[in-house]
Amino acid sequence: MRTAIIPAQIITVEDKLAGNLSLSQIIILMIPLFVGTLVYVLFPPKMELTVYKGILTGVVALLFITLSFRVKNKIVFQWLIVLLRYTLRPRYYIFNKNDITGREVDLPVLQTQKETSHAEVKKEIKAKIPLLSIIDMIRFERLITNPNFSLRFKENKKGGLNVAFEQVKE
């Protein structure tokens, strides 16, 4: 009985149209014909065969013939595309965790109020932040570094932060 091997991925197999040439190779080989026709029709003297038109068409044909060769089962033109993509890709990828692209940001709507002076703003800020004396800061540092107590931070459901000192049980 005659058997045929069916490839696992049919997409990767190229169809051969004429001999060993695939469709992409035939298209690459047809480009010099169109370029030669345009050179023959558009360059002066129009519709006449001259030496420079022949040389120009020959150079283009030679270029595209070399682009249609296969190297390691891939067309040279495809290798050229891979090489260009590699050289034109960005070199550095910078990640910024503070970037807001792709995030939904809710900006508060500012209401117009009467202008407050700079001194009033400083008073409000000073009232919110209690200033500790040096003695209180030393006591606080001793409390934090004391091995008999543990410092615990706990977040509540509304986003607040609770700080607790607990005595270590041995």
Stockholm file with secondary structure:
# STOCKHOLM 1.0

chainA/1-170         MRTAIIPAQIITVEDKLAGNLSLSQIIILMIPLFVGTLVYVLFPPKMELTVYKGILTGVVALLFITLSFRVKNKIVFQWLIVLLRYTLRPRYYIFNKNDITGREVDLPVLQTQKETSHAEVKKEIKAKIPLLSIIDMIRFERLITNPNFSLRFKENKKGGLNVAFEQVKE
#=GR chainA/1-170 SS CCCCCCCSCGGGCCCEEETTEEHHHHHHHHHHHHHHHHHHHHSSSTTCCCHHHHHHHHHHHHHHHHHTCEETTEEHHHHHHHHHHHHHSCSCCCCCTTCCTTCCCCCCCCCCCCCCCHHHHHHHHHHHSCCCCHHHHHHHHHHHHCTTEEEEEEECTTSCEEEEEEECCC
#=GC SS_cons         CCCCCCCSCGGGCCCEEETTEEHHHHHHHHHHHHHHHHHHHHSSSTTCCCHHHHHHHHHHHHHHHHHTCEETTEEHHHHHHHHHHHHHSCSCCCCCTTCCTTCCCCCCCCCCCCCCCHHHHHHHHHHHSCCCCHHHHHHHHHHHHCTTEEEEEEECTTSCEEEEEEECCC
//
